[in-house]
Amino acid sequence: MELQAIQEIISEYLDIDPSTITETTSFKDMEIDSIDMMDIIMNIEDKFDIKIDDTQGLETVGDLIKMIQTK
């Protein structure tokens, strides 16, 4: 569930095919900078009704999924 939601958010934001986004996809490979990341995180916070205070250590989509699951 989390992966699909993240795929939708990122693919819409970057205008890319959601099937290209997997748990091992890194934000660096998608060329997501800090400003893009903040926008994506805000969308994820709204979608999951959570608050993400620290994005340090988030390198892959899998890292983000783990963070969502702990909230």
C-alpha positions in Angstrom: 0.0 0.0 0.0 2.7 2.5 1.0 4.8 1.7 -2.2 1.8 2.3 -4.5 1.0 5.6 -2.8 4.6 6.7 -2.9 4.8 5.7 -6.6 1.7 7.8 -7.4 3.0 10.9 -5.5 6.5 10.8 -7.0 5.5 9.8 -10.5 3.0 12.7 -10.6 5.5 15.1 -9.2 8.3 14.1 -11.6 6.0 13.1 -14.5 7.6 9.7 -14.8 6.2 6.1 -15.1 5.2 4.9 -11.6 6.4 1.3 -12.5 10.0 2.6 -12.6 9.8 3.4 -8.9 10.7 0.4 -6.6 11.7 0.1 -3.0 15.4 0.1 -4.1 15.0 3.2 -6.2 17.2 6.0 -4.7 16.1 9.6 -4.6 19.5 10.5 -6.0 18.9 8.3 -9.1 15.6 10.1 -9.6 17.5 13.4 -9.3 15.3 14.6 -6.4 16.9 17.6 -4.7 16.1 18.9 -1.3 13.4 21.2 -2.5 11.7 18.4 -4.5 12.1 16.2 -1.4 10.3 18.7 0.8 7.4 18.9 -1.6 7.1 15.1 -1.9 7.3 14.7 1.9 4.5 17.2 2.4 2.4 15.2 0.0 3.2 12.0 1.8 2.4 13.6 5.2 -1.0 14.6 3.8 -1.7 11.2 2.3 -0.8 9.2 5.4 -1.8 11.8 8.0 1.7 11.7 9.6 4.4 14.2 10.4 8.0 13.5 9.1 10.4 15.8 11.0 13.7 14.4 9.8 14.5 13.3 6.3 18.1 12.5 7.1 19.0 9.0 6.1 16.3 8.7 3.5 18.1 7.5 0.5 15.7 5.1 -1.1 11.9 4.6 -1.5 12.3 1.6 0.9 13.8 3.9 3.6 10.7 6.2 3.2 8.3 3.2 3.5 10.0 2.1 6.7 9.7 5.6 8.1 6.0 5.7 7.2 5.4 2.3 8.9 6.9 3.5 12.1 4.7 6.5 12.4 
